[in-house]
């Protein structure tokens, strides 16, 4: 699984990175690198069953009360 | 950030249908039956009126800044620092929306059709196709809809037509049994789908001519309301509100009841195929907007290098978001309305008011 993930991400990098490198688009390369490493880190963490907090939980904590209030207001 | 292509107002309207309908048709009827009982179809109409407010805001903003995307005029209105932060909120919101759609797609296929296949596989394959489509640009995405739209419309018509023998008119009566409040509660749930028309603010900049945006917004909204209320009405008429609320995928169940003279049966397989096409457009459009937005915020020359990494990150986040289908339903019912109301109505409205106060406008190119 881990090897598959790393291979997939290398494939994604190979799709665009060499061309950007040749054109000297450093800014593009930097932003792409950040997104790419975030994705890789998250995928590896999920594959290794590390406890990663879900963004949905965060949303639920902040906006759950808002929705509850709205529901009581109109529904 | 400019894109080379332009789309016609008709294509913009159709893209708007696909930005809302695919997941809404599948998930909404049962949630609506839960909240608004037999008056679910009234909720859809109420929510359309509310989404009309978003459409108006989007239209007014687009008139002030023709040929500019949502992410560009954020900066024009609020200045470089605050503008970039607000634009980044939009990017994150569209990103999360896309992750939710990917998860809904894979959970539906796992729950209803192929229980032994890992959910990750479905998300991975659809995003791979979506990445390919997004890298070809908006014009290509718009042209994909020319193929899928007639299929979808014909198919919805066939399902509704052939399900008529099972429909019982008494299922939608009495109208407004418990007054108007359940209808409003249902409209709140519908809102988290219909509010997604805000996506037109992101790709509306590529509609040519920009003045025709009003026509595409109106026909887009009316089309969404029409199909959504037809399907909702169909499920309520066939199953009744109590049964419809228990079915997780009421529209899919509607396709299953179609049976004509013992030879026209099991058309849910067709429903599945066409629905997958619809969700593909939805995921692709969202991924396009996210890549375009991130490229605009960070000031890149092109968005294409971002597409594949963003797609990969999206699959990972989609896998992380929920544990199972009931959590998705719980969130759609109890969390999403507040969150979507914030970024799909209040934030664009805030942008419009700021543009008015600061007198910002940009005419011509």
Interface residues (C-beta under 8 A of the other chain):
Chain A: X8 X9 X12 X13 X15 X16 X17 X20 X25 X27 X28 X29 X31 X32 X35 X36 X38 X39 X40 X42 X43 X46 X52 X54 X55 X56 X59 X60 X62 X63 X64 X65 X66 X67 X68 X69 X70 X71 X74 X75
Chain B: X35 X96 X99 X181 X182 X184 X185 X186 X188 X294 X295 X298 X299 X300 X301 X302 X304 X305 X306 X308 X309 X310 X312 X313 X315 X316 X317 X319 X320 X321 X322 X327 X331 X334 X335 X336 X337 X338 X339 X341 X342
